[in-house]
Amino acid sequence: MAQQEIEVLILGSGPAGYTAAIYAARAGLKPVLYQGGQPGGQLTITTDVENFPGYPDGVQGPQMMMDFQKQAERFGTDVRYGLATSVDFSTYPLKVIMDESHELMARSVIIATGASAKWLNIPSEQRLNGKGVSACAVCDGFFFRGQDVAVVGGGDTACEEASYLSKICNKVYMIVRRDEMRASNIMQQRVKNAPNIEVLWNSVTDEILGEKEVEGVRILNKKTGNKSVVPVQGFFVAIGHTPNTDIFKDWLKIDEQGYIITEPGSTRTNIEGVFAAGDVKDKIYRQAVTAAGMGCQAALDAEKFLAEKELELA
């Protein structure tokens, strides 16, 4: 198996990974960034991005990630295709296997592998993704101002999304599969207090309607077996996210939901030389701009670590 030693290895190519690369490259650390299974991250399946500073007219998600990549490469980042398939953090330098065949030895690793939204896995959901179907109300709710929308889910995330949308949309339908919610009492209270949120209990999504954009949702009532159509222009899936941390679980401290735990006020993990940034550790904000900020922090933390390591070895 071919080996290569790298100063700063970055896993993931969303805003966190590319920002880390920009900072590490400008510090002369010759970062190598592997793009992972979804080059560009979740923003590549987002259409208009209007809430990232520096784009006064908005920008298409894929274009934005191309801009990030171009900037990282301008300063010398080595951007490569490939997916990390296993790691061994028991020794130093740190070992990472790419695509099950290529072994890398890294003096520092920045994990920016992100999190994947959970979907309902119905064909119309994928077909209309970015055309009225979204997994982020804060990102895309703006486009549905004054319109009617539906939110799927019964947990805190769904309640947060519905509450947010209720402030800008005409009507919000919550599709909840049981006769009660899993959400905390305070979040349920917010939903109940919003006059324009209607909860559809014991209901599941049968189909999202519309050819080129969302026009409605067909709902199946699990108790009665009846189907009904609710006209909406936006459809938000809020059943949670899955952080992409499977290969790190044997090495890093991870919470019950699978997110990497870092030291407070830092991107440092429990393994020396390993840092985490973006949605792989952030279950609260999950925004491109916060991920980019953490990417900056991770690069600075890695730079400091490597400088201290050099002094140790001197």
N, C-alpha and C positions, 0 to 999 in steps of 0.2 A: 504493500500500500504506500503510495507516494506521500511524502511528508513536506510540509512547508511551515516555517515559523513566521508569525505575523505579530506586529506591535499592538495594533488595535483591530480586533475583529468585530464587525457589526453585523448582527443577524436581524434582517428585516428592513424593508424599504418604504415605510410610511414616513410621515413627518418627523417622528422621533428618530428613526434610523438615519435619514438623510441630514437632519440638523446635527446629530452627533458626528456624522461624517464631515460636514462642513467645518465644525469646530476642531475636530481632531486633525483634519488635513491642514488647516491653517496653522496649527501648532507644530506641524512638521512630523506628525506621528504616522504618516503613510497608512491610513486606514484602508482595510479591505472590507467592502460591504457586499454581503450576499442578499439577493433580492427576495428569496423565499418563494413559497408556493403561490403567492399573489403579489407580483411585482407592483409596487405603488400602494399596496395596502387597500383598505376599505374605500379610500377616496377614488379609486379607479372605477367603482360602481356608483359613484355620486355624480350627478349632473352639475348643477350650478352650485358653486361655493361662494357665498357672499359675506361670510363672517370672518374671513382671514385677513388680517391687516396687510395693506400693500396692494390689494386688488380692488380699487375703487369701483370698477364696473363689474365685479364678480369674475369668476373664472370656472371653467369646466374642471371637474376633479382630476381626470386623466392629464389634462394640460398642466395643472398645478404640480402634479407629481413629476412630470417631465421637466418642469422648471427647477424643482428641488434637485433632481438628479443632475441636471446640467451644471447647477451651481456647485454641487459636491464634486463633480468631475473636474470642474475648472481649477479647483485647488489641489487636485491630484489624487482624489479618492479612486481606488480600484474597484469599480462596480462589476459584480459578476452574477451570472445566473446560478442558482443552486439552492438546495434546501438542506438545512441541518437535520440529520436523521438520528444522531445520538451524540452524547457528550460524556466525557470522563473528567470530572473536576477533582479527582483524588490526588493529582500531582500537579506540579508547576514546572514549565508552562502548561496551560490548560489545553485539553485535547477536545477537538470538535470534529466529528465525521460528517462530511457533506455527501449527500446523495448515496449514502451507504458504502462509498468506495474511496473517497478522497480525504485523507487525514491532515488536519491542520493543527499546528501547535501555536497557541496565542498567548502573549504576555498579558493581555487584558481582553475581556469579552463584554460587549454591550448588547444586551438582549432587548430587541425592539420588535418582537414577533407579533405584537398586537393581540387583538381579540376578534373573534368572528361572531357576528350576530346570529342568533338562533332564528330559523325561519320555519314556516308552516309546511314547507315542501309541497306546495300545490303548483301545478304548471302556470296558472295565471299570475301567481305571485312573482315568479321569475321573469315571465314575459313582460310584466308591467313594472318591473323594478326600475326606479328612476323616472317612471312616467306616472307617478302618483302613489307608488308603493315605496315605502321607506322604513328604515329601522331606527331613525333618529329624528324626533320631533324638533329638538333644538336646532338641528342642521337644516331641516327642510320645512318646518311648520310655516315659516314666513311666506312660502309660495301659495299657501292655502288660506290666507287672510280673508275673513268674511265668508268662507265656504263651509260646507259640511264634511266632516271627516270621521273615520272609524279608527279605534285603537283596540288591538287584540292583546289580551293579557289580564291577569288578576292580581299581580304582585305590586310591589312598590314602584318598580320601573314603569309599569303601565299606568299607575295612578299619577306618577310624576308627569308622564307624557301627556295624559289626558288633561291634567290641571294646567299645564303649560299651554296646550292647544286651546283650552277653553277661553283663554284671555285674548286670543287673536282670531279664532274661528267662530262661525255662526252657531254650529251645533257639533257636539262631539258624542259619538256613540261608542260605548265600551262593550266589547264582546267578551264575556266571561263564561268559561265553560262549566262552572259549577254554580250552586245557588249561594255561594259566599266567595269572598276574596281572600287571597293569601296575604294581602298587603297589611302593613301595620295600621293600628287604629287611627293614628293621626293622618295617614295618607288617605284612608277610606273616608275620613271626615271631610277632607278637602274636596273629594269627589262629590260627596253628598251635598256640600255647601255650594257647589257650582250649579247655578240654575240651568245652564245649557249643556250639562253632561247627562246623558241617559244611559243607564246600564242595562244591557240585554243579557239577562241571567240564563244559565243552562244552555248557552249557545256556542256554536262553533262555526267557523267560516267554511261554507260549502264551495264557494267560488267568488273570485273577484271579477267583476264585470267591466267590459270595455275592450275595444279593439286597440286603439292607439294610446289611450289614457284611461285612468280609472273613472268609471261612470257610476259604479255602485257595488254593493256586496250582497251576495245571496247567503243567507244565514239559516242554519238548521237548528231548530230547538230540540235539544236532546230528550226533553221530557215528553213533548207532544209529537215529535216527529215531523212537525210542520216546517215548511221552508218559506222564507219571506225575503223580499228584496228591499234593501235600504239604499236610497240614492246618496252617494258620497263622491267627492272628488279626490280625497286623499285617504290612504289606507296605511296605518302605522302598525308595524309588528313590534310588540314590546314584551317579548317573552324571555328576554335576557341575552347575555353574551357568554361565549366560551373563550377564555383566554388560551392562547396557543402556547401552552406550557408543558405538554405531556413529556417531552424528552428531558425536562429539567427536574421533574418531581422527585427523583432519587437523590438530588444534590442540593436543591435550594429550598428554603423555607417558603411554603406556599399556603395560602389560607384555604378555608373550606370550599370556596368557590373556584379555586384554581389559580388565583392571582398571586404573583410573586410578591413576597414581603421584603421591603427594603428598610434600612435604618431610617428613623425619623429625620426629616430634613436632608435626606441624601438619596442617591440612587444605588448605594452600596447594598449588596446582598450579603448573606451569611458566608459566602465563599470569597476569599481574598482575590481581587482582580476581576470579579464578575459584577456587572452593573445592569440595572433594568430600567427601562424608560418607556413611557407611553401607555397604551391601553393594556399592555401585558401586566401592568401593576396598578393601573388606575381604573377603578370601577365606579368612580363618582362623576368625574367631569366628561371623560371620553370625547374630547374635542381635538381637532387638528392643532389648534394653537397651544393647548396645554401639553399635547404630546411633543410638539416642537420644543417647548420650553424645557421639558424633561430630557429631551435629546441633548440639548445644550448642557444641562447639569451633568448628564452621564459622561459626556466628553471631558468636561472639566474635572470631574471626579477621577476619570481614568488617567488623565494627564498628571494629576497630582500623585496618584498611586504609582505610576511608572517612574516619576521623578524620585519618589521616596525609595522605590525598589532599587533604583540605580545607585543611590547613596549607600544602601545596605550592602550592595555587591562590590562597591568600590574599595 
